[in-house]
Amino acid sequence: MAIFLDENSSIIVQGMTGGEGMKHTRRMLASGSKVVGGVNARKAGTKVEIDGHTLPVFGSVAEAMGETGANVTVGFVPPAFTKDSVIEAVDAQIPLAVVITEGVPVHDTAAFWAYAQGKSTRIIGPNCPGIISPGKSNAGIIPADITGPGRVGLVSKSGTLTYQMMFELRDFGFSTAIGIGGDPIIGTTHIDALAAFEADPETEAIVMIGEIGGDAEERAAAFIKANVSKPVVGYVAGFTAPEGKTMGHAGAIVSGSSGTAQAKKEALEAAGVQVGKTPSETARLMREILGG
């Protein structure tokens, strides 16, 4: 099985006609994902040809859903327009909105996150690589040829570490790998993914990748201790990061002892999570759990 994304997912791409949107729509199609159209109000009514696929362009998410039955949108909209594009997707009640765009103002993310509360749309991102259920569907920019379907669930703040862990554990394969993004405010969290993996009968073990800054990993550790029965291994990026510096992601800033890699490692280990000091060591811990 898979979480949030499966073989029944029909994808539209907001910003499909732009450079990044077009490039990654092509890659999603090549991986076997069911991409059914795009959204660009200025190009509504046109069609785009991509590698033998003819994709219609719609004026809105609601129109695209009505015409195609789409249940996932992937956003490659410029940062200045991302808030409006997500709110449009929420208003259309699309079940899943994957927001790839980086550089979205935190105030805008806070606004669309608050707007979505209590409504039916799950948001992944922003500033994330998206989500892949290998062999079923791929919504975002995660390379589809790293690994195949399997027993491991992966949730990660970091895009590149998502890809590395998928490669390191390619012999076991993944039910779903989800990159949640590293901004201070995001939609789907570690805890959301952990709960879904716990409920998925075909996910046998979980890898959780965090990074310095904030307290998301500490809260995830408390959730694991109280609610997760499956084995979890973890990695926290940033053990060598200088204190007080923002490292890469906007959310990766350490203040005093709060948010340090060591503090997160200790919280996770106290919850029974084995934590590697490197991604490769983390993969080795998972291989030991899975018996390979």
SEKE-76614 format. One record per residue (C-alpha): x negated, y, z negated; residue in three letters. Coordinates in steps of 0.05 Angstrom, whole numbers, padded with zeros to 5 digits, always signed. Each point is the difference from the previous one (the first is absolute). Example, Ala and Ser with C-alpha at 12.3 -4.5 7.8 and 13.67 -1.06 7.14 Angstrom:
// residues 2
-00246-00090-00156ALA-00027+00069+00013SER
// end
This chain:
// residues 292
+00000+00000+00000MET-00020+00073-00004ALA+00018+00064-00037ILE+00032+00062+00030PHE-00018-00020+00072LEU+00015-00064+00038ASP+00015-00030+00068GLU+00069+00034+00000ASN-00030+00070-00006SER+00016+00047+00058SER-00047+00059+00001ILE+00007+00071+00026ILE-00058+00049+00001VAL+00009+00072-00019GLN-00052+00038+00040GLY-00008-00058+00050MET-00015+00047+00058THR-00061+00032-00034GLY-00071-00027+00006GLY-00003-00039-00065GLU+00073-00022+00006GLY-00011-00027+00069MET-00065-00035-00017LYS+00028-00037-00060HIS+00067-00015+00033THR-00042-00037+00052ARG-00037-00038-00054ARG+00064-00017-00037MET+00031-00027+00064LEU-00063-00040+00016ALA+00004-00033-00069SER+00071-00024+00015GLY+00038+00052-00041SER+00070+00016+00025LYS-00007+00074+00017VAL+00066+00024+00030VAL-00010+00075+00011GLY-00027+00066-00022GLY+00025+00066-00028VAL-00018+00069+00027ASN+00056+00052+00004ALA-00035+00038+00055ARG-00006-00062+00044LYS+00067-00033-00015ALA+00029-00039+00058GLY-00067-00016+00031THR-00034-00068+00003LYS-00072-00021-00014VAL-00034-00058+00035GLU-00051-00037-00044ILE-00032-00064+00026ASP+00063-00025+00034GLY+00047+00024-00055HIS+00050+00055+00016THR+00015+00038-00063LEU+00055+00053-00004PRO-00012+00065-00037VAL+00056+00025-00044PHE+00016+00068-00029GLY+00008-00025-00072SER-00010-00059-00045VAL+00075-00009-00007ALA+00009-00002+00075GLU-00057-00050+00007ALA+00030-00045-00053MET+00069+00004+00032GLY-00027-00019+00068GLU-00051-00053-00018THR+00017-00027-00069GLY-00068+00022-00026ALA-00012-00012-00075ASN-00072+00026-00005VAL-00031+00066+00019THR-00074+00015+00004VAL-00019+00073-00002GLY-00058+00031+00037PHE+00027+00071-00008VAL-00049+00058-00013PRO-00006+00019-00074PRO+00039+00064+00006ALA+00061-00037+00026PHE-00005-00064-00041THR+00047+00022-00055LYS+00056+00015+00049ASP-00012-00066+00037SER+00005-00041-00064VAL+00062+00036-00023ILE+00031-00014+00068GLU-00016-00074-00008ALA+00029-00001-00070VAL+00064+00035+00024ASP+00006-00053+00054ALA-00004-00053-00055GLN-00054-00040+00035ILE-00023-00054-00048PRO-00075+00010+00007LEU-00041+00063+00018ALA-00075-00009+00007VAL-00035+00067-00001VAL-00070-00006+00030ILE-00017+00074+00003THR-00057+00025-00044GLU-00007+00071-00025GLY+00073+00008-00019VAL+00006+00056-00052PRO+00013-00031-00069VAL+00058+00049-00009HIS+00032-00028+00063ASP-00009-00072-00022THR+00030+00017-00068ALA+00059+00031+00036ALA+00016-00059+00045PHE-00015-00051-00055TRP+00050+00035-00046ALA+00050+00006+00057TYR-00004-00075+00012ALA+00015-00019-00072GLN+00064-00040-00006GLY+00006-00008+00075LYS-00010-00062+00042SER-00067+00015+00034THR-00065-00030-00026ARG-00059+00045+00016ILE-00071-00026+00008ILE-00054+00053+00000GLY-00017+00053+00020PRO-00074-00004+00018ASN+00002-00076+00006CYS-00015-00054+00052PRO+00070-00029-00005GLY+00022-00072-00010ILE-00011-00066+00036ILE+00032-00068-00008SER-00047-00040+00044PRO+00034-00040+00054GLY+00065+00038-00011LYS-00008+00075+00006SER-00048+00058-00007ASN+00023+00071-00016ALA-00058+00049+00000GLY-00074-00002+00017ILE-00025-00064-00034ILE-00037-00043+00051PRO+00042-00061+00014ALA-00055-00048+00019ASP-00038-00002-00067ILE+00040-00056-00031THR+00061-00044+00009GLY+00060-00018-00043PRO-00014-00032-00067GLY+00008-00001-00075ARG-00032+00065-00025VAL+00036+00066-00013GLY-00042+00063+00003LEU+00016+00070-00024VAL-00053+00054+00007SER-00011+00075-00007LYS-00056-00002+00052SER+00008-00014+00073GLY-00070-00024+00015THR-00001-00044-00062LEU+00066-00030+00023THR-00034-00021+00065TYR-00062-00026-00036GLN+00041-00043-00049MET+00042-00028+00057MET-00065-00020+00035PHE-00031-00029-00063GLU+00061-00044-00013LEU+00018-00014+00073ARG-00007-00076-00011ASP+00060+00003-00048PHE+00042+00052+00037GLY+00050+00050-00026PHE+00075+00002-00012SER-00003+00076+00003THR-00054+00052-00006ALA+00023+00070-00018ILE-00041+00063-00003GLY+00036+00048-00046ILE-00046+00060+00009GLY-00043+00039-00048GLY+00034+00067-00006ASP+00022+00025-00069PRO+00074-00012+00018ILE+00020-00060+00042ILE+00063-00038+00015GLY-00009-00074-00013THR-00047-00014-00058THR-00044-00058-00024HIS+00057-00019-00047ILE+00052-00002+00056ASP-00044-00046+00041ALA-00019-00044-00060LEU+00074-00009-00017ALA+00015-00020+00072ALA-00058-00048+00004PHE+00021-00032-00066GLU+00069-00011+00030ALA-00025-00028+00066ASP-00003-00077-00006PRO-00054-00006+00053GLU-00049+00049-00030THR-00043-00042-00047GLU-00050+00052-00024ALA-00010+00075+00004ILE-00059+00046+00013VAL+00008+00071-00026MET-00050+00054+00022ILE-00001+00066-00036GLY-00047+00058-00006GLU-00021+00053-00049ILE+00047+00056-00019GLY+00069+00002-00031GLY+00030-00056-00042ASP+00035-00043+00053ALA-00045-00060-00013GLU+00009+00005-00076GLU+00076+00001+00010ARG-00006-00058+00049ALA-00040-00039-00053ALA+00056+00009-00051ALA+00051-00023+00052PHE-00041-00062+00017ILE-00006-00019-00073LYS+00075+00005-00010ALA+00028-00024+00067ASN-00049-00037+00046VAL-00010-00075-00008SER-00043-00010+00063LYS-00076+00007-00003PRO-00025+00071+00016VAL-00071+00021+00017VAL-00020+00072+00005GLY-00052+00049+00024TYR-00007+00073-00019VAL-00039+00044+00049ALA-00044+00054-00030GLY-00045-00030-00053PHE-00058+00044+00024THR+00041+00064+00013ALA-00025+00063-00036PRO+00047+00026-00053GLU+00044+00059+00019GLY-00007-00009+00075LYS+00057-00014+00047THR-00023-00061+00039MET+00033-00011+00067GLY+00074-00005-00018HIS+00033+00060-00030ALA+00021-00042-00060GLY-00069-00026-00016ALA-00023+00049-00052ILE-00025-00017-00069VAL+00010+00043-00061SER-00040-00020-00062GLY+00011-00075-00013SER+00069+00002+00032SER+00004-00033+00068GLY-00070-00030+00000THR-00013-00067+00035ALA-00024-00029-00066GLN+00064+00020-00037ALA+00043-00030+00055LYS-00042-00064+00001LYS+00009-00008-00075GLU+00075+00012+00004ALA+00008-00052+00055LEU-00044-00051-00036GLU+00041+00010-00063ALA+00061-00020+00041ALA-00033-00064+00023GLY-00023+00026+00068VAL-00069-00022+00024GLN-00036+00062+00026VAL-00059-00003+00048GLY-00055+00053+00001LYS-00002-00003+00076THR+00052-00018+00053PRO-00038-00064+00016SER-00002-00021-00073GLU+00075+00013-00004THR+00010-00044+00061ALA-00042-00055-00032ARG+00044+00003-00063LEU+00061-00010+00044MET-00032-00058+00038ARG-00013-00034-00067GLU+00073+00008-00020ILE+00024-00028+00067LEU-00050-00057-00002GLY-00043+00017+00060GLY
// end
